[in-house]
Amino acid sequence: MANDSPALGVTSVYSGFTFHLLRHTACSLMAAAGMDPAVAAERAGHTDGGALFLRTYRHLYEAEKRTQALRLEAKILADLAVIWTDGEPETENPLNEAGSTDGRTWDRISG
């Protein structure tokens, strides 16, 4: 690099820096931000629909596993609620909300 001066013992902070490292950093940031792998791969210029992107950056999607598990749980609970009830959700007094204007709920009512 032009800023390197080996004779003076000074090297640039950019020594060894390549465009590929910048590209890798951008892809890592997209994955860590939770960007859809297919979209991130397209932004990186990949044409494989995200397969290479996922092979390389899958470890950065750990939080996605929990999100997907929670979505599955919500779906199952919603389906069970329909099976176990008359199918109509209770909208008048959702859980953990006051059943009346005095702020008391079923779990805090004293006799």
Secondary structure, DSSP 8 states (H G I E B T S, - for coil): -TT-BGGGTB--TTTT--HHHHHHHHHHHHHHTT--HHHHHHHTT--STTHHHHHHHGGGGHHHHHHHHHHHHHHHHHHHHHHHS-S----SS-TTS-SSTT---TTT---
